[in-house]
Amino acid sequence: MNEGTSLRTKRVFELLQKKYDCTLIARGTLDDKSGNAEIIRPSKFWNLQLIPVVLRHQFDLIYVASDFWGFFTYLALARLRTFKIVLEVHGVYSLEREDRLSGLGLIGKIRMRMGEWREKFAVKHADCVIALAEDIYRCYGRLNKCIFIVDNFVDEEQFRPQKKAEEQRSDGKEKKTVGLIGPFYQNNVNNYFLDFLYQNVHRFDARINFIVIGLCDCKIANERISYTGYISDFQDYVDELAHLDAVLVPAKFSSFGALTKVLEPMACAVPVFTTPAGLVSFDHVTPGEDILVCDESELVTKVNGSLFDLSFMERVGKNARCTIEKYYSETLNSDKLIAVIERVCPESSRISGI
């Protein structure tokens, strides 16, 4: 289990490794180190720490995964080593911050302006920009003409419906299990998902239990809520998802990037309940067909009224799986990504992924 940003980076790295000689540069501890990886211990001197790592290699291209601070170092070193820089943008973060920091007065406004300037600088000076959704493309397309859309994606062969999960949902009257996908830790914006559950658990149908998947530092004692804790084994994580009757994503803020915690259960044919804010940047989903969307104030009623309608939930789950295969699969988007890399740097062989 990890956060969406690092999961996306890992998937892109594994995909590119199939064709190129790649090195992953990432924040972490020495215990995290694996083959073809440069692990840098987190600190305030990230930009300086990057310099010797980049200079040790002869990269043809550096693939920057939404690291706007590190971009300054890559751009400076590109003048010495003449490598290309591809910037992958996961969202319009300045707009997200505007939504979340609007009540912080002058300090909040200064942080928003600094973030906006940093994003625009990176987008403008990158050799190529990869946007994860149409709205990101529209926002940044005016700053860089070499911009392409490669949707967020999941491995449709690893995340897939499981027979056991289908059998578990065979009785429309039995207890149901709804999942919330973490991690949830201090100052994580997704902690609002937990706040919503804790404040409304008594309003859900008594037959519905909840399981919080992943790291959680904000547990409460409630017989209807259980916690998996951090899941280190990938297949165990997939199994947890596939055995759910639904996933709840009560997003309060727009993410401006298709949420991995929505795509993964959809790939497992598990219906997802979310809010309009959670639907932002999903260019290829249809509310009521492959995902269930309503205002936060109506979310409990929506879950209670839909979860025990077996045929409806099965139809939504199957449609969700079809949407993943058609638009958000690794098979489809890997071809798009490789085509972009070859266009930017036709003779590239050494790639760094951050």
C-alpha positions as CSV (number, residue, x, y, z in Angstrom):
1,M,0.0,0.0,0.0
2,N,1.2,3.5,-0.8
3,E,-0.3,6.8,-1.8
4,G,-1.6,7.4,-5.3
5,T,1.3,9.6,-6.5
6,S,4.0,7.0,-5.6
7,L,1.8,4.2,-6.9
8,R,1.6,5.9,-10.3
9,T,5.3,6.5,-10.3
10,K,6.0,2.8,-9.6
11,R,3.7,1.7,-12.3
12,V,5.2,4.0,-14.9
13,F,8.7,2.9,-13.8
14,E,7.9,-0.8,-14.2
15,L,6.3,-0.1,-17.6
16,L,9.3,1.8,-18.9
17,Q,11.7,-0.8,-17.6
18,K,10.3,-3.3,-20.2
19,K,11.8,-1.2,-23.0
20,Y,14.5,1.1,-21.5
21,D,17.4,1.0,-19.1
22,C,15.8,2.9,-16.2
23,T,16.8,4.1,-12.8
24,L,14.2,5.1,-10.2
25,I,15.1,8.1,-8.0
26,A,12.8,8.3,-5.0
27,R,12.5,9.5,-1.4
28,G,12.8,6.7,1.1
29,T,15.1,4.9,3.5
30,L,18.0,2.5,2.9
31,D,15.7,-0.4,3.7
32,D,13.6,0.5,0.7
33,K,16.5,0.1,-1.8
34,S,16.0,-2.4,-4.6
35,G,17.6,-3.0,-8.0
36,N,17.9,0.0,-10.4
37,A,16.9,2.4,-7.7
38,E,18.5,5.4,-6.1
39,I,16.9,6.0,-2.7
40,I,17.4,9.4,-1.1
41,R,16.6,9.9,2.6
42,P,13.9,12.6,2.9
43,S,15.2,16.0,4.1
44,K,14.9,19.7,3.4
45,F,17.8,19.6,1.0
46,W,16.1,17.5,-1.6
47,N,17.3,19.6,-4.5
48,L,21.0,19.4,-3.4
49,Q,20.7,15.7,-2.8
50,L,19.6,15.1,-6.3
51,I,22.7,16.6,-7.9
52,P,25.3,13.8,-7.2
53,V,22.7,11.2,-8.0
54,V,21.9,12.6,-11.4
55,L,25.6,13.3,-12.2
56,R,26.5,9.7,-11.5
57,H,24.4,8.6,-14.5
58,Q,24.4,9.4,-18.2
59,F,20.6,9.9,-18.6
60,D,19.1,10.6,-22.0
61,L,15.8,11.6,-20.4
62,I,14.5,12.3,-16.9
63,Y,10.8,11.5,-16.3
64,V,9.7,13.8,-13.5
65,A,6.6,12.6,-11.7
66,S,5.0,15.8,-10.4
67,D,8.1,16.9,-8.5
68,F,7.9,20.6,-9.0
69,W,10.7,21.4,-6.4
70,G,13.1,18.9,-7.9
71,F,12.4,20.2,-11.4
72,F,14.7,23.2,-10.7
73,T,17.6,20.9,-10.2
74,Y,16.8,18.7,-13.2
75,L,16.5,21.8,-15.4
76,A,19.9,23.2,-14.3
77,L,21.7,19.9,-14.8
78,A,20.0,19.4,-18.2
79,R,22.1,22.4,-19.3
80,L,25.3,20.4,-18.5
81,R,24.2,16.9,-19.6
82,T,21.7,17.8,-22.3
83,F,19.1,15.3,-21.3
84,K,15.4,15.8,-22.0
85,I,12.9,16.4,-19.3
86,V,9.4,14.9,-19.4
87,L,7.1,16.4,-16.6
88,E,4.1,14.3,-15.6
89,V,1.5,16.4,-14.0
90,H,-1.0,14.7,-11.7
91,G,-3.2,17.6,-11.1
92,V,-3.7,21.4,-11.1
93,Y,-2.3,21.7,-7.5
94,S,-2.6,25.5,-7.3
95,L,-6.4,25.1,-7.8
96,E,-6.5,22.3,-5.2
97,R,-4.7,24.5,-2.8
98,E,-7.0,27.5,-3.5
99,D,-9.9,25.3,-2.5
100,R,-8.2,24.0,0.7
101,L,-6.3,27.0,1.9
102,S,-8.9,29.7,1.1
103,G,-9.6,30.2,4.7
104,L,-6.0,30.8,5.8
105,G,-5.9,34.5,5.0
106,L,-2.6,36.1,3.8
107,I,-0.4,33.2,4.5
108,G,-2.7,30.9,2.5
109,K,-2.7,33.3,-0.4
110,I,1.1,33.5,-0.4
111,R,1.4,29.7,-0.4
112,M,-1.0,29.5,-3.3
113,R,0.8,32.1,-5.4
114,M,4.2,30.4,-4.8
115,G,2.8,27.0,-5.7
116,E,1.1,28.4,-8.8
117,W,4.3,30.1,-10.0
118,R,6.4,26.9,-9.4
119,E,3.9,24.8,-11.4
120,K,3.8,27.2,-14.3
121,F,7.6,27.5,-14.4
122,A,8.0,23.8,-14.5
123,V,5.3,23.2,-17.1
124,K,6.7,26.0,-19.3
125,H,10.3,24.8,-19.3
126,A,9.8,21.0,-19.6
127,D,10.6,19.5,-23.0
128,C,7.3,17.6,-22.7
129,V,4.3,17.5,-20.4
130,I,2.1,14.5,-19.7
131,A,-1.3,15.3,-18.2
132,L,-3.4,12.7,-16.5
133,A,-6.8,14.2,-17.6
134,E,-8.4,16.6,-20.0
135,D,-8.9,19.4,-17.5
136,I,-5.1,19.3,-16.6
137,Y,-4.4,19.4,-20.4
138,R,-6.6,22.4,-20.9
139,C,-5.1,24.3,-17.9
140,Y,-1.4,23.8,-18.9
141,G,-1.7,23.5,-22.7
142,R,-1.4,27.2,-23.1
143,L,2.0,27.1,-21.4
144,N,3.6,24.2,-23.3
145,K,2.5,23.0,-26.8
146,C,4.3,19.7,-26.3
147,I,1.7,18.2,-24.0
148,F,-0.1,14.9,-24.2
149,I,-2.8,13.1,-22.2
150,V,-2.0,9.7,-20.7
151,D,-4.7,8.7,-18.3
152,N,-4.0,7.3,-14.9
153,F,-4.1,3.6,-15.2
154,V,-4.2,0.3,-13.3
155,D,-2.9,-3.1,-14.3
156,E,-6.1,-4.8,-15.4
157,E,-4.5,-8.2,-15.1
158,Q,-3.6,-7.8,-11.4
159,F,-6.7,-5.9,-10.4
160,R,-9.6,-8.0,-11.6
161,P,-12.9,-9.5,-10.3
162,Q,-12.5,-12.6,-8.2
163,K,-15.0,-15.5,-8.2
164,K,-15.0,-15.6,-4.4
165,A,-16.1,-12.0,-4.2
166,E,-19.0,-12.7,-6.5
167,E,-20.1,-15.6,-4.3
168,Q,-19.9,-13.4,-1.3
169,R,-22.4,-10.9,-2.9
170,S,-24.9,-13.7,-3.8
171,D,-27.4,-12.8,-1.1
172,G,-28.9,-9.4,-1.4
173,K,-30.2,-9.4,2.2
174,E,-27.0,-10.4,4.0
175,K,-24.6,-8.0,5.7
176,K,-22.4,-5.9,3.4
177,T,-18.9,-4.6,3.7
178,V,-17.9,-1.2,2.4
179,G,-14.3,-0.2,2.2
180,L,-12.4,3.1,2.7
181,I,-9.0,3.1,1.1
182,G,-6.1,4.9,2.9
183,P,-3.5,5.6,3.9
184,F,-4.9,7.9,6.6
185,Y,-2.2,9.7,8.7
186,Q,-1.7,13.0,10.4
187,N,-2.5,16.0,8.2
188,N,-3.5,13.9,5.2
189,V,-6.3,15.6,3.3
190,N,-8.0,12.2,2.8
191,N,-8.7,12.0,6.5
192,Y,-11.9,13.7,5.7
193,F,-13.1,10.3,4.4
194,L,-12.7,9.0,7.9
195,D,-14.4,12.1,9.4
196,F,-17.4,11.5,7.2
197,L,-17.6,7.8,8.2
198,Y,-17.2,8.4,11.9
199,Q,-19.8,11.2,12.0
200,N,-22.3,9.2,9.9
201,V,-21.8,5.5,10.7
202,H,-24.9,5.4,12.8
203,R,-27.0,6.6,9.8
204,F,-26.0,3.7,7.6
205,D,-28.1,0.6,7.4
206,A,-27.3,-1.7,10.4
207,R,-26.4,-4.5,8.0
208,I,-23.5,-2.5,6.6
209,N,-20.0,-2.8,8.1
210,F,-16.9,-0.9,7.2
211,I,-13.3,-1.8,6.7
212,V,-10.5,0.8,6.5
213,I,-7.8,-0.5,4.2
214,G,-4.2,0.6,4.8
215,L,-2.3,2.6,7.3
216,C,-4.6,4.5,9.7
217,D,-3.5,6.7,12.6
218,C,-7.0,7.8,13.4
219,K,-8.8,4.7,14.7
220,I,-11.9,4.6,16.8
221,A,-13.6,1.8,18.7
222,N,-16.8,0.8,16.9
223,E,-18.1,-2.7,16.3
224,R,-19.0,-1.9,12.7
225,I,-15.6,-0.5,11.7
226,S,-12.5,-2.7,11.3
227,Y,-9.0,-1.9,10.2
228,T,-6.5,-3.8,8.1
229,G,-3.5,-1.7,9.0
230,Y,-0.6,-1.3,6.5
231,I,-0.7,-4.1,3.9
232,S,2.8,-5.0,2.6
233,D,1.8,-7.8,0.3
234,F,0.3,-6.6,-3.0
235,Q,-1.9,-9.6,-3.6
236,D,-3.4,-9.3,-0.1
237,Y,-4.3,-5.7,-0.9
238,V,-6.0,-6.8,-4.2
239,D,-7.9,-9.6,-2.3
240,E,-9.2,-7.1,0.2
241,L,-10.5,-4.9,-2.6
242,A,-12.1,-7.7,-4.5
243,H,-14.0,-9.0,-1.5
244,L,-15.7,-5.7,-0.8
245,D,-19.3,-5.0,-1.7
246,A,-18.5,-1.4,-2.4
247,V,-16.0,1.4,-1.8
248,L,-16.8,4.7,-0.3
249,V,-14.9,7.9,-1.5
250,P,-16.6,10.8,0.2
251,A,-14.3,13.4,-1.3
252,K,-14.7,17.0,-0.1
253,F,-12.1,18.5,-2.4
254,S,-11.4,18.0,-6.1
255,S,-8.2,16.2,-6.8
256,F,-7.8,17.3,-10.5
257,G,-6.4,13.8,-11.3
258,A,-8.3,10.5,-11.5
259,L,-8.0,8.9,-8.1
260,T,-6.2,5.5,-7.9
261,K,-8.4,4.6,-5.0
262,V,-11.4,4.8,-7.4
263,L,-9.8,3.1,-10.4
264,E,-8.5,0.0,-8.5
265,P,-11.9,-1.1,-7.1
266,M,-13.5,-0.4,-10.4
267,A,-11.0,-2.7,-12.0
268,C,-12.1,-5.4,-9.5
269,A,-15.8,-4.8,-10.5
270,V,-16.5,-3.3,-7.1
271,P,-18.9,-0.3,-7.2
272,V,-17.7,3.0,-6.0
273,F,-19.8,5.6,-4.2
274,T,-18.4,9.2,-4.4
275,T,-19.3,12.9,-4.5
276,P,-19.0,15.3,-7.5
277,A,-15.7,16.4,-6.1
278,G,-14.4,12.8,-6.3
279,L,-15.4,12.7,-10.0
280,V,-13.3,15.6,-11.2
281,S,-10.8,14.5,-13.9
282,F,-12.6,11.3,-14.7
283,D,-13.1,11.9,-18.4
284,H,-14.5,8.5,-19.3
285,V,-17.0,7.5,-16.5
286,T,-20.8,7.8,-16.5
287,P,-22.5,8.4,-13.1
288,G,-25.2,5.9,-12.5
289,E,-23.7,3.5,-15.0
290,D,-20.2,2.6,-13.9
291,I,-19.9,4.8,-10.7
292,L,-22.4,6.1,-8.2
293,V,-22.3,9.8,-7.5
294,C,-24.3,12.1,-5.3
295,D,-23.8,15.1,-3.1
296,E,-22.3,14.5,0.3
297,S,-25.5,15.2,2.1
298,E,-27.2,12.4,0.2
299,L,-24.4,9.9,0.2
300,V,-25.7,7.9,3.2
301,T,-29.1,7.6,1.7
302,K,-27.6,6.6,-1.7
303,V,-25.6,3.8,-0.1
304,N,-28.5,2.5,1.9
305,G,-30.8,2.6,-1.1
306,S,-28.5,0.9,-3.6
307,L,-26.2,-1.5,-1.8
308,F,-28.8,-4.2,-1.3
309,D,-30.1,-4.1,-4.9
310,L,-28.1,-7.0,-6.1
311,S,-28.8,-6.8,-9.8
312,F,-28.1,-3.0,-9.9
313,M,-24.8,-3.3,-8.0
314,E,-23.6,-6.2,-10.2
315,R,-24.4,-4.2,-13.3
316,V,-22.5,-1.1,-12.0
317,G,-19.5,-3.3,-11.1
318,K,-19.4,-5.0,-14.5
319,N,-19.7,-1.6,-16.3
320,A,-16.9,-0.3,-14.1
321,R,-14.7,-3.1,-15.2
322,C,-15.5,-2.5,-18.8
323,T,-14.6,1.2,-18.4
324,I,-11.2,0.3,-16.9
325,E,-10.5,-2.0,-19.8
326,K,-11.5,0.5,-22.4
327,Y,-9.9,3.7,-21.0
328,Y,-7.8,3.2,-17.8
329,S,-6.0,-0.1,-18.5
330,E,-2.2,-0.4,-18.4
331,T,-2.3,-2.2,-21.8
332,L,-3.9,0.8,-23.5
333,N,-2.0,3.6,-21.8
334,S,1.4,1.9,-22.0
335,D,1.3,2.3,-25.7
336,K,0.4,6.0,-25.4
337,L,3.2,6.6,-22.9
338,I,5.9,4.8,-25.0
339,A,4.8,6.8,-28.1
340,V,5.3,10.1,-26.2
341,I,8.8,9.0,-24.9
342,E,9.9,8.1,-28.4
343,R,8.6,11.3,-29.8
344,V,10.5,13.4,-27.3
345,C,13.7,11.4,-27.3
346,P,13.8,8.9,-30.2
347,E,17.2,7.5,-29.3
348,S,16.7,7.4,-25.5
349,S,18.1,4.4,-23.7
350,R,18.8,5.6,-20.1
351,I,15.8,7.0,-18.3
352,S,15.4,8.2,-14.8
353,G,12.0,8.1,-13.2
354,I,11.2,10.2,-10.2
